[in-house]
Amino acid sequence: MAELSVNLAGLQLDNPIVPASGCFGYGNEFKDFYDINILGSFSFKGTTKEPRVGNPTPRIAECDAGMINAVGLQNPGVHAVIEHELPRMKEYFRKPVIANIGGFSVEEFVYCCELMEQQPQVGLVEVNISCPNLHAGGTNFGSCAESAAEFTRAVRKVVKSKPLFIKLSPNVTDITEVAKACEAEGADGLSLINTLLGMRIDPRTRKPVIANVMGGFSGPAIFPVALRCVYQTAHAVKIPVMGIGGVDSAEKVLEMMLAGATAVQVGAANLADPYICKKIIEELPAVMHKYGIERLADLVGKV
């Protein structure tokens, strides 16, 4: 009998499959395709203090083996999520969810994290330090170890009873230095990677396809980069890692876990196939049997 359960910094998951933030909304749309309670959990849409309409359109561009997006953290704001989305979620999802937090200043992150800390439905707080710090000229919070440390230290003060995971950007010189800085300031775990930076140009208009010019590149093409980052980071820190980037099969889940991931997020694949997480979960026992694996948790970091 295949054992799929994992323990993620104290949060027990029936299996390691977690739809990534921004690719699963609040689960409401996907519940009409299958019973989403089969998931380990899911990371809901990136939430900011105030409502955001997002970036100007067009903000999605197709590309080989992936896509580019510059949605711009479109969301109804943290108070609407608490007052409307979380109560509605109780009707169709019975497990703890992952609250993904975005923002544009340390103060905004702290404000949202403190509110999510108080929500019983939230089992883990995941904060996205790939957002631009408007108080520091627009550079990302996670662009260097020093700013990542300052950020982690601030949100750690208000996230006291739930695991705190920091979501890292691959668009840095050395992701392990940023990871170690977050660990040193009290992060319980790390999520990586966020999207790579990419762009497309339309030869007919001679203009960028994305209104923002550049956006986040995701999809199967980034899997080798994500796997490398997970491997390097998992070997540099002692806290657990959630692997993200290009995952669209049970085999890739095994690769991520062998590289050091305790749980695995599935992102852009949900947009191409809304059943993908269900398929991966259903395929895992057979793939485990193929490779003589009885417990998924035993794979973590074995490479």
Salt bridges, closest charged atoms under 4 A:
ASP14 OD2 - LYS95 NZ 2.74
ASP32 OD1 - LYS31 NZ 3.43
GLU85 OE1 - ARG88 NH2 2.77
GLU177 OE2 - LYS180 NZ 3.07
GLU185 OE2 - ARG153 NH1 2.99
ASP188 OD2 - ARG156 NH1 2.71
ASP202 OD1 - ARG204 NE 3.31
ASP248 OD1 - LYS252 NZ 3.11
GLU251 OE2 - LYS290 NZ 3.26
ASP273 OD2 - LYS279 NZ 2.69
GLU282 OE2 - LYS278 NZ 2.66
ASP298 OD1 - ARG295 NH1 2.40
